[in-house]
Amino acid sequence: MATLPDRPKDHPWTLRTPPGTSAYTLHTDQKDGRRILVCRVGSTVLHYDARCVDDLLAMLRQAGDWVELGGADEQKPAKEGTVEAWARSPTNPVGGWYGLKNGLRGRFAVYVPPLLEALGLCEPEHQPRNNRMRAK
């Protein structure tokens, strides 16, 4: 399995959403004894369980082909069969949401896939919408 390297707040990854329309940063941290990814999009801060990198890579490898991203806010339903739906599913390895801040738990499929691309673990598409990804 892939190992997510530590990346401190003062040296974050600078990434772009899959369509390339928005820049944001991600860094690793600890919160409540758990390793997390801290995502900063403008003044908004989202937290994701850091194990999502290994778990998403495993899901993509098992799928064996392209999987639609399907990013959606927490308050909106995620399209079935997408990365976003998987990241909320009670059947995923954490038994639910990888997002950790109530009200900001969604958009996993917008902000996490570019990190897997930066780590050389996956290949995402970069179209204006309806992007997909697959494991390398």
PyMOL commands that set and color helices and strands:
alter all, ss='L'
color gray80, all
select helices_A, chain A and resi 52-63+83-86+108-111+113-118
alter helices_A, ss='H'
color red, helices_A
select strands_A, chain A and resi 13-16+23-31+34-41+44-49+67-68+122-124+132-135
alter strands_A, ss='S'
color yellow, strands_A
deselect
rebuild
show_as cartoon
